Amino acid sequence: MGTIADNLARIRAGLPEGVTLVAVSKFHPAEAIREAYEAGQRIFGESRPQELAAKYALLPDDIEWHLIGHLQTNKVKTVVPFVSLIHSVDSWRLAETVDREAAKAGRTIDVLLQLRVAQEETKFGWDATDLERFLQDGSLGALLHLRIRGVMGMASLTDDAEQVRREFAELREAFRRIKANYLPQIDLLSMGMSGDYPTAIEEGATMVRIGSSIFGERSYGI
Ligand SMILES: *Cc1c(COP(=O)(O)O)cnc(C)c1O
């Protein structure tokens, strides 16, 4: 592990043009984020609303904060005032809640629809058939304070490289279908983390979410 600046430089050098890096800073202190900020990074991803709000208050205004983790409906209010992109809209109930809170705050919020492709039960996300129903009947399109920007997903945590590749391909195919049939304006496909982002990029990711390869291992004690 080099310094945060070294890690960022190394990762950036390997990203093709058109792929956006979200630096996942969850569980790391504000000083670590400041170090990445000073190395030019402006987009940070957090998974817990309270932690995101606390860091937002401490750090420069030109940071774009992304919420990447599962969001409970009663926590939506905490992030709505300042979040730039919510990657993890994974149910109709959450979509409706974000829309309602965004309307109250006078905002339109950029979101991704999180799809579940991994084999693990622990992963959140829409089932592709359910999602299709909400797109087809126009319910999602009627949420005027949500701007749907694309699709997010996570591959299974496994050593089976072919399975990981198949799951990313499945996400790309879902993205393509949604864009072709319902939402021609979508432009973001968020997939790939420290352990699997090169494969995600080969399969068409336009946004990668990288934490431990930049900031080191997370200490869950803090
Ligand atoms: C923590 C997390 C990441 C980053 O994981 P690393 O393996 O540390 O790169 C990416 N996406 C989501 C949704 C996460 O929760």
The ligand as an SDF file (V2000), in Angstrom:
LIG
                    3D

 15 15  0  0  0  0  0  0  0  0999 V2000
  -17.7840   -0.7240    0.3810 C   0  0  0  0  0  0  0  0  0  0  0  0
  -18.3730   -0.6820   -0.9660 C   0  0  0  0  0  0  0  0  0  0  0  0
  -17.5710   -0.5040   -2.1100 C   0  0  0  0  0  0  0  0  0  0  0  0
  -16.0480   -0.4340   -2.0620 C   0  0  0  0  0  0  0  0  0  0  0  0
  -15.4940   -1.6630   -1.7130 O   0  0  0  0  0  0  0  0  0  0  0  0
  -13.9040   -1.9440   -1.7920 P   0  0  0  0  0  0  0  0  0  0  0  0
  -13.8210   -3.4090   -1.8920 O   0  0  0  0  0  0  0  0  0  0  0  0
  -13.3290   -1.4000   -0.5350 O   0  0  0  0  0  0  0  0  0  0  0  0
  -13.3810   -1.2470   -2.9850 O   0  0  0  0  0  0  0  0  0  0  0  0
  -18.2020   -0.4040   -3.3350 C   0  0  0  0  0  0  0  0  0  0  0  0
  -19.5430   -0.4700   -3.4490 N   0  0  0  0  0  0  0  0  0  0  0  0
  -20.3440   -0.6470   -2.3830 C   0  0  0  0  0  0  0  0  0  0  0  0
  -21.8090   -0.7070   -2.5980 C   0  0  0  0  0  0  0  0  0  0  0  0
  -19.7930   -0.7650   -1.1170 C   0  0  0  0  0  0  0  0  0  0  0  0
  -20.6080   -0.9450   -0.0640 O   0  0  0  0  0  0  0  0  0  0  0  0
  1  2  1  0
  2  3  1  0
  2 14  2  0
  3  4  1  0
  3 10  2  0
  4  5  1  0
  5  6  1  0
  6  7  2  0
  6  8  1  0
  6  9  1  0
 10 11  1  0
 11 12  2  0
 12 13  1  0
 12 14  1  0
 14 15  1  0
M  END
$$$$
